[in-house]
């Protein structure tokens, strides 16, 4: 049967999804083995970016959709993941102790529970977040104006990655200041417009992947993927937990009054 130029190739999508799930399972399993042996369950952080990049590359290889789009999405995902991975590995190597977030969250959990709460949950999240990439790899681009969502989406991914990288760089520069010269709170640059500009940039990356997929029907129905990513970054593992840790820092409550929580806006006056 001849497939529509406007619809996803379901057989190919199943193949892309199957290979993507296999790639994620291998990465998560290998990381779980090492993490549990070394008592560093926070090693899970180090496989988040590589897992999403692996799905993007696997989708590009297994997909039969528009070649330029699927490989552009793979390239953007790999570039984003490579920078994030350098940062994550640096953080993990800088300490011999497990991240307190993991110790608190997993206190009293059995090995099986740890695997489920951390590695299985993260693997499922990776597959959900990357669903637009998988669907785009199995879809043709339509003729007409809607096809321009594909390059717009890739450009949005690049813009989000630049924002995230710039925010992380500004944070690193702040942390390297001498204590005498370091303000209580970083509230300049991007951090004066959002209290979590790095997480915001990260969310924009995956909003871009959704836009690129939405160029093809039914790519627009994968909106749950960027919504899930934004939820994770804002409430589950990112911004809210950071806010809880920072709550008692001098000047932080004033910073919360002046600067937006997540979505950037001009800062309010101190008074």
C-alpha positions as CSV (number, residue, x, y, z in Angstrom):
1,X,0.0,0.0,0.0
2,X,1.3,3.4,-0.9
3,X,1.7,5.6,2.1
4,X,0.5,9.2,2.2
5,X,3.1,11.9,1.8
6,X,1.7,13.6,4.8
7,X,1.5,10.6,7.3
8,X,4.0,8.8,9.4
9,X,5.2,5.4,8.2
10,X,4.0,3.3,11.2
11,X,6.0,0.3,10.4
12,X,9.2,2.4,10.2
13,X,8.2,4.2,13.4
14,X,7.9,0.9,15.2
15,X,11.4,-0.1,14.0
16,X,12.8,3.3,15.1
17,X,11.1,3.0,18.5
18,X,12.3,-0.5,19.0
19,X,15.9,0.3,18.2
20,X,15.7,3.5,20.3
21,X,14.3,1.6,23.3
22,X,17.2,-1.0,22.9
23,X,19.8,1.8,22.8
24,X,18.4,3.4,25.9
25,X,18.1,0.1,27.7
26,X,21.8,-0.7,27.0
27,X,23.0,2.6,28.3
28,X,20.8,2.6,31.4
29,X,21.7,-0.9,32.3
30,X,25.4,-0.3,31.9
31,X,25.2,2.8,34.0
32,X,23.2,1.1,36.6
33,X,25.7,-1.7,37.0
34,X,28.6,0.8,37.5
35,X,26.6,3.1,39.7
36,X,25.4,0.4,42.1
37,X,28.9,-1.1,42.4
38,X,30.5,2.2,43.3
39,X,27.7,3.5,45.4
40,X,27.2,6.5,43.1
41,X,23.6,6.4,42.0
42,X,24.0,10.0,40.8
43,X,25.9,8.5,37.8
44,X,22.5,8.5,36.3
45,X,23.0,12.2,35.6
46,X,25.8,11.3,33.3
47,X,23.7,9.2,30.9
48,X,20.8,11.6,30.4
49,X,22.4,13.5,27.5
50,X,24.0,10.5,25.9
51,X,20.8,8.6,26.0
52,X,18.9,11.3,24.1
53,X,21.7,11.6,21.6
54,X,21.7,7.9,21.1
55,X,18.0,7.9,20.3
56,X,18.5,10.7,17.8
57,X,21.3,9.0,16.0
58,X,19.5,5.6,16.1
59,X,16.4,7.3,14.7
60,X,18.4,8.9,11.9
61,X,19.9,5.5,11.0
62,X,16.7,3.4,11.2
63,X,14.3,6.0,9.9
64,X,13.2,6.4,6.3
65,X,11.7,9.9,6.6
66,X,13.2,13.1,5.3
67,X,16.9,12.6,5.4
68,X,17.9,16.2,6.0
69,X,15.6,16.6,8.9
70,X,16.4,13.4,10.7
71,X,20.2,14.0,10.4
72,X,19.8,17.7,11.4
73,X,17.9,16.6,14.5
74,X,20.6,14.0,15.2
75,X,23.4,16.6,14.8
76,X,21.6,19.2,17.1
77,X,21.0,16.5,19.7
78,X,24.5,15.2,19.7
79,X,26.0,18.7,20.0
80,X,23.7,19.6,22.9
81,X,24.5,16.3,24.6
82,X,28.3,16.6,24.2
83,X,28.4,19.9,25.9
84,X,26.1,18.8,28.7
85,X,28.1,15.6,29.2
86,X,31.4,17.5,29.6
87,X,29.7,19.5,32.3
88,X,28.1,16.5,34.0
89,X,31.4,14.4,34.0
90,X,33.3,17.3,35.5
91,X,30.7,17.6,38.3
92,X,30.7,13.9,39.0
93,X,34.5,13.6,39.0
94,X,34.9,16.6,41.3
95,X,33.4,14.8,44.3
96,X,33.8,11.4,45.8
97,X,30.4,11.7,47.5
98,X,27.0,11.0,46.0
99,X,24.8,14.0,45.2
100,X,22.6,14.5,48.3
101,X,19.5,14.7,46.1
102,X,19.9,11.0,45.3
103,X,20.8,10.0,48.9
104,X,17.7,11.7,50.2
105,X,15.4,10.5,47.5
106,X,16.6,6.9,47.7
107,X,17.1,6.5,51.4
108,X,15.9,3.1,52.5
109,X,15.4,1.9,48.9
110,X,16.3,-1.6,47.9
111,X,18.5,-2.3,44.8
112,X,15.5,-3.2,42.8
113,X,13.7,-0.1,43.9
114,X,16.7,2.1,43.0
115,X,16.8,0.5,39.5
116,X,13.1,1.3,39.0
117,X,13.1,4.8,40.6
118,X,16.2,6.0,38.8
119,X,17.3,4.0,35.7
120,X,14.0,2.7,34.5
121,X,12.2,6.0,35.1
122,X,15.0,7.9,33.3
123,X,14.9,5.5,30.4
124,X,11.2,5.9,29.9
125,X,11.6,9.7,30.2
126,X,14.2,9.7,27.5
127,X,11.9,7.8,25.2
128,X,9.0,10.1,25.9
129,X,11.0,13.3,25.5
130,X,12.6,12.1,22.2
131,X,9.3,11.0,20.7
132,X,9.2,13.9,18.3
133,X,12.7,13.0,17.0
134,X,11.6,9.4,16.5
135,X,8.4,10.4,14.7
136,X,10.3,12.9,12.5
137,X,12.7,10.2,11.4
138,X,9.8,8.1,10.1
139,X,7.9,10.9,8.3
140,X,8.1,12.7,5.0
141,X,8.0,16.5,4.9
142,X,4.8,17.9,3.3
143,X,4.8,20.3,0.4
144,X,3.8,23.8,1.3
145,X,4.5,26.3,4.1
146,X,4.2,23.8,7.0
147,X,7.5,22.2,5.9
148,X,9.3,25.3,7.2
149,X,8.6,24.2,10.7
150,X,11.5,21.7,10.3
151,X,14.3,24.2,9.9
152,X,12.7,26.6,12.4
153,X,12.6,23.7,14.9
154,X,16.3,22.9,14.4
155,X,17.2,26.6,14.7
156,X,15.2,26.7,17.9
157,X,17.2,23.8,19.2
158,X,20.4,25.5,18.5
159,X,19.2,28.8,20.1
160,X,18.1,26.9,23.3
161,X,21.5,25.1,23.5
162,X,23.3,28.5,23.2
163,X,21.2,29.9,26.0
164,X,21.9,26.9,28.2
165,X,25.6,27.0,27.5
166,X,25.8,30.7,28.1
167,X,23.9,30.4,31.4
168,X,26.2,27.6,32.6
169,X,29.2,29.6,31.6
170,X,28.0,32.6,33.6
171,X,27.4,30.4,36.6
172,X,30.9,28.9,36.3
173,X,32.4,32.3,36.2
174,X,30.5,33.3,39.3
175,X,31.6,30.2,41.2
176,X,35.2,30.9,40.4
177,X,35.1,34.4,42.0
178,X,37.0,35.0,45.2
179,X,34.8,34.9,48.2
180,X,35.4,38.6,48.9
181,X,34.3,39.5,45.4
182,X,31.4,37.1,45.1
183,X,27.9,38.4,45.6
184,X,25.5,36.3,47.7
185,X,23.4,35.5,44.6
186,X,24.2,35.5,40.9
187,X,21.7,38.0,39.5
188,X,23.5,39.3,36.4
189,X,23.4,38.3,32.8
190,X,20.8,35.7,31.9
191,X,20.5,35.1,35.7
192,X,18.9,38.5,36.0
193,X,16.1,37.5,33.7
194,X,15.4,34.0,35.0
195,X,16.4,32.2,38.1
196,X,17.0,29.1,36.0
197,X,18.1,30.2,32.5
198,X,20.1,27.0,32.0
199,X,17.0,24.8,32.5
200,X,15.0,27.2,30.4
201,X,17.5,26.9,27.5
202,X,17.3,23.1,27.9
203,X,13.6,23.1,27.6
204,X,13.8,25.3,24.5
205,X,16.0,22.7,22.9
206,X,13.3,20.1,23.1
207,X,10.6,22.6,22.1
208,X,12.6,22.9,18.9
209,X,12.6,19.2,18.4
210,X,8.8,19.3,18.7
211,X,8.5,22.1,16.1
212,X,10.7,20.1,13.7
213,X,8.5,17.1,14.1
214,X,5.3,19.1,13.8
215,X,6.2,19.9,10.2
216,X,4.7,16.5,9.4
217,X,1.3,15.1,10.4
218,X,0.8,13.8,13.0
219,X,3.9,15.3,14.6
220,X,1.9,18.0,16.3
221,X,0.3,15.4,18.5
222,X,3.7,14.7,20.2
223,X,3.2,17.9,22.4
224,X,3.3,15.7,25.5
225,X,7.1,15.3,24.9
226,X,8.2,18.9,25.4
227,X,5.6,19.3,28.1
228,X,7.1,16.4,30.0
229,X,10.6,17.8,29.5
230,X,9.5,21.2,30.9
231,X,7.8,19.5,33.8
232,X,11.0,17.6,34.6
233,X,13.1,20.7,34.4
234,X,10.8,22.9,36.4
235,X,9.3,20.6,39.1
236,X,10.7,17.1,39.2
237,X,14.5,17.1,39.0
238,X,15.6,20.7,38.3
239,X,14.5,24.2,39.3
240,X,12.2,23.4,42.3
241,X,14.8,21.2,43.9
242,X,17.4,23.9,43.4
243,X,15.1,26.5,45.0
244,X,14.7,24.3,48.0
245,X,18.5,24.0,48.5
246,X,19.0,27.7,48.0
247,X,16.1,28.9,50.2
248,X,18.3,29.8,53.2
249,X,21.1,31.5,51.2
250,X,21.4,35.2,52.1
251,X,19.6,37.4,49.5
252,X,17.9,34.6,47.8
253,X,14.4,35.5,48.9
254,X,14.9,39.0,47.6
255,X,16.2,37.4,44.3
256,X,13.0,35.4,44.1
257,X,10.9,38.5,44.4
258,X,12.9,40.4,41.6
259,X,13.6,37.7,39.0
260,X,11.3,35.3,37.2
261,X,11.3,31.7,38.2
262,X,11.7,30.1,34.8
263,X,10.5,32.0,31.7
264,X,12.7,35.1,31.3
265,X,11.4,38.6,31.8
266,X,13.1,41.9,32.7
267,X,13.9,42.0,36.4
268,X,11.8,43.9,38.8
269,X,13.2,46.8,40.9
270,X,14.7,45.9,44.2
271,X,12.2,48.1,45.9
